[in-house]
């Protein structure tokens, strides 16, 4: 093997272990998605809540901030003491890290909506729930997605570290590379798909984010003349 | 109209997320779900994958893997805490002085008997008979060094030991009974410097000339690839390290078919065979999972042999 250069080794590695890398890729992706999904289920309602009761906002955001300052490896180790080894501990870690961007973005998204719109909604006789579903959520959706996007990219990085407590995923391949004789190619075989996954999810979610931004979409749909002028 | 579209997009998004969450990560909530733990060595990973494939081949169980644990002590803890219920590779010598805190025993058979008994009685765990290979510690030097100083046995190091830097496994150095302190007592010399390192790095260190002598494992594939000379343990210092599976009895009682699958691997892999498998993983860039699969496919998951045994 030593007569091949790193680049050739890298491709040789993929030809030998392609199915394995793919399997780990899926595991890695699912762990990240689960953590972020759980955080979204908890974080979005919490963000809405604190935008309504601003007294709570400082408290909850401070807690989320504190969690964010703990180094990932330390948080993994702390949770491992209570939850043991394996995937669920990593999912929990990802969940905790994803809370801040999701809560904060939901809170900011809803708070930044033009108050006139909400007032006119109320003036039309909408209930609070209707205001939330018909005005606030649609208008802040792109900001919330932006939060999920940040959370997911961070989550993919954290999941790589999760291999240290036996969760599997692409981090497993990286650790093996550090133990192997000439592991550069193996390290790359773990690291490059990880980076690739982060970039793809980022691009995909930024696309969705743009699609859901009512201001940008509205401009495109209704004022084509303005666009052609600026061109 | 616009609002409807937004709602539609939201519904699609939520559906997509729910679909994803349906792809379960093998968390069935079964108390006796098979969970195989392994340490960072290629050998441990290869055996873990072999066990996984054997169990999945012979039974309907879905196996979860817990990789990259730090040492056999961590493995032991994971088994006791219930994070795992099978350890892929446990060595008689390591567990005798590590988990069981007994005196080291030099006779391989006696060591195996005592370890098997102690795990049954104290932890309610079954220490299976050996896979057939022993991964003993051994001091190694490069071919060049061995020829220069005419080194064949560990005792030959005595004359030059005070100028030598030694790289050793970090779990060995403080081990009681067969650790560094006892080594110094038995052989009557110590090295100039002893560096505890992660075991995967020692072979590279001696190859690169950063270390003069290293303490490595006899089944490591890199012995062949770096052309290292294994020095004979002429004073019988290192106890036997026969490799076996260790499993929690609760699992074996609840799922006897798992036990049958594990037993098929007993005595099937020699030390030379293990060196070859390790070489595949360490030197030829093949993942342990693939190495294990190829080996088992070559041997037809040991099905034919089982048939022969039944005929007897």
Interface residues (C-beta under 8 A of the other chain):
Chain A: X1 X9 X12 X13 X16 X17 X19 X20 X21 X27 X30 X31 X33 X34 X37 X40 X84 X85 X86 X87 X88 X134 X137 X138 X141 X163 X164 X165 X166 X167 X168 X172 X173 X175 X176 X178 X179 X180 X181 X182 X185 X186 X208 X211 X212 X214
Chain B: X3 X6 X7 X9 X10 X13 X17 X20 X21 X23 X25 X27 X35 X37 X40 X41 X42 X45 X64 X65 X66 X67 X68 X69 X78 X81 X82 X83 X84 X198 X200 X203 X204 X221 X222 X225 X226 X281 X282 X283 X284 X285 X286 X287 X288 X289 X290
